[in-house]
């Protein structure tokens, strides 16, 4: 004789959530097959079934409502997690991994310009005023970029004080003009106390044909940025694809 498994025993011990409804249903079935059942018995059995059915309907609507709310909350949470995975926590622009992904996607379809910019002497800002003030400066820089770039491109933060602006479909001439506007906007921005001084940024620009890989586009822009730093900072330089300078040992 076979033994009863623990799972079967647990199932048998579990409470019947529909005990009342099951009893009402069995009573109605018994009356249904009883040829001698009178009208009053049938009426009472039907009333009991109706009451239980209405309760089940209410519970079902409540559970569906809960399920719908849970689904909406899960969808919102998923979107929030996706956003956090692709955006910089401080500035809400794209983070480095998202910049790489967006650049690869853009260059698969068309030409694109990569602009790489670095805040000049940012380490001195942090050293003089502390990191909270440095964060405020970064947010001010991003506001300047957003005003100029608008819907034309995609802004990303790829380092502490280093940012990218991706311009899908752009040529070099138009991109250089936009970069100059960004440089001017940053240079003319008034940063509040305790900074109370001019903050500038240097820009490197690379114009890339379709199918260019990310490392090439970024490397050329980085080479141009290096040239801008060596040339005195607060300037825009563009890359010569034939000459790639060594990467800078940290931003300045």
GIVEN-V990882 format. One record per helix or strand of 2 or more residues. SS is the DSSP state (H for helix, E for strand). FROM is the first residue (numbers start at 1). TO is the last residue. Records with the same first field share a line. If there is no record, write none. Layout:
# GIVEN-V990882
SS->FROM-TO + FROM-TO
This chain:
# GIVEN-V990882
H->6-13 + 19-33 + 39-86 + 96-109 + 122-129 + 131-149 + 172-188 + 214-230
E->112-119 + 154-157 + 162-168 + 201-208 + 236-238
